[in-house]
Amino acid sequence: MFNQDTVTKDEINARIDELADERDSFMAETGLDEIEDSDAWEEAIEVWEKNQPEGIELRMLLDIVEEIGDADYLVAGGHWEDYVQQMLEDCGDIPSNLPWYVVVDWEQTAKNVASDYSIIEIAGEDWYYRF
């Protein structure tokens, strides 16, 4: 999921749903879904989240969704300048057909635009989001 340039919140939520289904299947297959004590149930979930790759991913995605709040998408830091250029051309702030002799400092422009965004680090890479 985080090997693409942008990730939508809907994509993250869809993956969360998949992983929650895997968790529920694991709990049912192991009989842990029979636990009636809520503290013991939470402890079993926590053990799964800390020891299973799917659980680790689920916890990470839940933390990301909590941090980004109402943001609709994340933009990979390595794609940030391209994203800013496309966004400014799409909204008409920068004409897409600039003459060859006009040069835009996209690196500085991207830094300027970044002041309106927050950054979250995921697997060692910065991702930009705005809410």
Secondary structure by P-SEA (a helix, b strand, c coil): ccccccccaaaaaaaaaaaaaaaaaaaaaacccccccaaaaaaaaaaaaaccaaaaaaaaaaaaaaaaccccbbbbccaaaaaaaaaaaaacccccccccccccaaaaaaaaaaccbbbbbcccbbbbbcc
